[in-house]
Amino acid sequence: MAPTTYKLYYFDTNGRGQIIRYLLAYGNQDFEDIRIPKEKWPEFKKKTPYGQVPILEIDGKPIAQSFAIARYLGKKFNLVGKNDLEDLECDSLVDTLEDLVKRGTNYFDEENPEQKEIYRKKYYEEDVPFYLEKFDVMVSKNGGYSVGSQLTWADFPFVGTLEELENRGPGLLKSYPALSSLVDKVNNLQRVKSWKEKSAQQKKYI
Ligand SMILES: N[C@@H](CCC(=O)N[C@@H](CS)C(=O)NCC(=O)O)C(=O)O
């Protein structure tokens, strides 16, 4: 049987696409890393299932929703919890990540720079610490991982989300040592690290 083919479509940024890139790299899975230039987005958007990316095309079938894709790849690459309760904890964590991201919507979407700064301040002074303080305690209790004292698929959306928050608020993770070391741990997974080193050469553009 021919091997499964994977094509990832996302913007030329990390964002939600990076979660899937890291997971495919971790699983030692070849994939086409296809980037959509901003000017081509309005046209490409019409061809996506729900008008958004990332889209992972699996053997030609386009699939939406980054966290659902992460869960699917986690099953393939043996990154599920040790039991149903740990699987539930993974699901609960990624739903909470979605809540955290949604709370930043007015900040992310605002175009007026003054208003954007007001939203940004509120997000980083209230919403982000509310969640990150709890996450930091959770990761410490779980031996440095998000769930069950070992690597699971949930660590990938978790780290991807934390990296995005840190990109927009440099230095943020310094206040959260357990989160910071989890981000380093995932980035230093051998296959993730090697993929990152050569990722620039592997990008394709539509
Ligand atoms: N729940 C979706 C959200 C996808 C999403 O928000 N995608 C953004 C980029 S991160 C997008 O496509 N924005 C462009 C648009 O909506 O036109 C997922 O997790 O995949």
The ligand as an SDF file (V2000), in Angstrom:
LIG
                    3D

 20 19  0  0  0  0  0  0  0  0999 V2000
  -10.5360   26.4870   15.2210 N   0  0  0  0  0  0  0  0  0  0  0  0
   -9.7030   26.6800   14.0700 C   0  0  0  0  0  0  0  0  0  0  0  0
   -9.3360   28.1630   13.9650 C   0  0  0  0  0  0  0  0  0  0  0  0
   -8.5710   28.4340   12.6870 C   0  0  0  0  0  0  0  0  0  0  0  0
   -8.1620   29.8880   12.5950 C   0  0  0  0  0  0  0  0  0  0  0  0
   -8.5100   30.7340   13.4270 O   0  0  0  0  0  0  0  0  0  0  0  0
   -7.4040   30.1720   11.5280 N   0  0  0  0  0  0  0  0  0  0  0  0
   -6.9500   31.5160   11.2600 C   0  0  0  0  0  0  0  0  0  0  0  0
   -5.4260   31.5660   11.2870 C   0  0  0  0  0  0  0  0  0  0  0  0
   -4.8010   31.0330   12.8330 S   0  0  0  0  0  0  0  0  0  0  0  0
   -7.3940   31.9170    9.8510 C   0  0  0  0  0  0  0  0  0  0  0  0
   -7.5540   31.0830    8.9820 O   0  0  0  0  0  0  0  0  0  0  0  0
   -7.5610   33.2300    9.6510 N   0  0  0  0  0  0  0  0  0  0  0  0
   -7.8940   33.7930    8.3750 C   0  0  0  0  0  0  0  0  0  0  0  0
   -9.3720   34.0080    8.1750 C   0  0  0  0  0  0  0  0  0  0  0  0
  -10.1820   33.6380    9.0540 O   0  0  0  0  0  0  0  0  0  0  0  0
   -9.7160   34.5490    7.1160 O   0  0  0  0  0  0  0  0  0  0  0  0
   -8.4360   25.7970   14.2010 C   0  0  0  0  0  0  0  0  0  0  0  0
   -8.0070   25.5310   15.3210 O   0  0  0  0  0  0  0  0  0  0  0  0
   -7.9130   25.3620   13.1640 O   0  0  0  0  0  0  0  0  0  0  0  0
  1  2  1  0
  2  3  1  0
  2 18  1  0
  3  4  1  0
  4  5  1  0
  5  6  2  0
  5  7  1  0
  7  8  1  0
  8  9  1  0
  8 11  1  0
  9 10  1  0
 11 12  2  0
 11 13  1  0
 13 14  1  0
 14 15  1  0
 15 16  2  0
 15 17  1  0
 18 19  2  0
 18 20  1  0
M  END
$$$$
